[in-house]
Amino acid sequence: MAQQDLCKHLTALKEIVTAEKYECEECVKHNGSWVHLRTCQTCGVTLCCNDSPAQHMSQHQHQSGHPVISSAEPGERWVWCMKDDVFAEY
């Protein structure tokens, strides 16, 4: 993706924050399950995706206003600005 196609939130990223653990900390607290994991690029929390039953990352973004997530899935290298709906691979 060309630099001019990126939103201000994606161009502001200096490095990608990666997951410390491969689990959704909210699902673990509530004995839930997840499909895929995403890591917030503002605070580093790793939570479940929108395909998961509880959609914890979307809840986090709406409550916190943190705009950018990355995939925490092995082999996936992408970021998405939830606020501006802009996707980029890295």
C-alpha positions in Angstrom: 0.0 0.0 0.0 1.3 3.4 -1.0 2.2 5.8 1.9 -0.3 8.4 0.7 -3.1 5.8 1.0 -2.4 5.3 4.7 -4.3 7.3 7.4 -2.6 9.4 10.0 -2.9 6.7 12.6 -1.0 4.1 10.5 1.7 6.6 9.4 2.3 7.5 13.1 3.3 3.9 13.9 7.0 3.6 14.7 7.1 -0.1 15.4 4.5 -2.9 15.6 3.5 -4.0 19.2 3.3 -7.8 19.3 1.4 -10.0 21.7 3.1 -11.1 24.9 0.8 -14.1 25.2 -1.3 -15.9 22.6 -4.6 -15.6 24.4 -7.5 -13.1 24.8 -7.2 -12.0 28.4 -10.9 -11.2 28.6 -11.9 -14.6 27.3 -9.6 -16.2 29.8 -11.2 -14.3 32.7 -14.7 -15.4 31.6 -13.9 -19.0 30.3 -14.7 -17.8 26.8 -13.3 -18.8 23.5 -11.8 -16.9 20.6 -11.3 -17.4 16.8 -8.4 -15.0 16.1 -6.4 -12.5 18.2 -5.6 -8.9 17.6 -3.1 -6.6 19.4 -3.9 -2.9 20.2 -1.1 -0.8 18.9 -1.7 1.9 21.5 -1.7 -0.1 24.8 -0.5 -3.6 23.7 -3.6 -5.5 25.0 -4.3 -8.7 23.0 -8.0 -9.5 22.6 -10.3 -11.6 20.3 -11.5 -10.5 16.9 -15.0 -9.8 15.5 -15.4 -13.4 14.4 -15.1 -14.4 18.1 -18.2 -14.7 20.2 -17.4 -11.8 22.6 -15.6 -9.4 20.1 -13.4 -8.0 22.9 -11.1 -6.0 20.6 -14.0 -4.1 19.1 -15.3 -3.4 22.6 -11.9 -2.2 23.6 -11.6 0.1 20.6 -15.1 1.7 21.3 -14.3 2.2 25.0 -10.7 3.4 24.7 -10.7 5.1 21.3 -7.4 3.3 20.4 -7.6 3.2 16.6 -5.0 0.7 15.3 -4.8 -3.1 15.8 -2.5 -5.7 14.4 -3.0 -9.4 13.8 -1.6 -11.5 16.6 -1.9 -14.6 14.5 1.4 -16.5 13.6 2.4 -15.7 10.0 0.1 -12.7 9.6 1.7 -9.3 9.2 -0.9 -6.6 8.9 -2.4 -3.6 10.7 -5.8 -2.1 10.5 -7.0 1.3 11.6 -10.5 0.6 12.9 -11.3 4.4 13.0 -10.5 5.1 9.4 -11.1 1.6 8.0 -7.6 1.4 6.5 -5.7 -1.8 6.1 -1.9 -2.3 5.4 0.4 -5.2 5.3 4.0 -4.9 6.6 
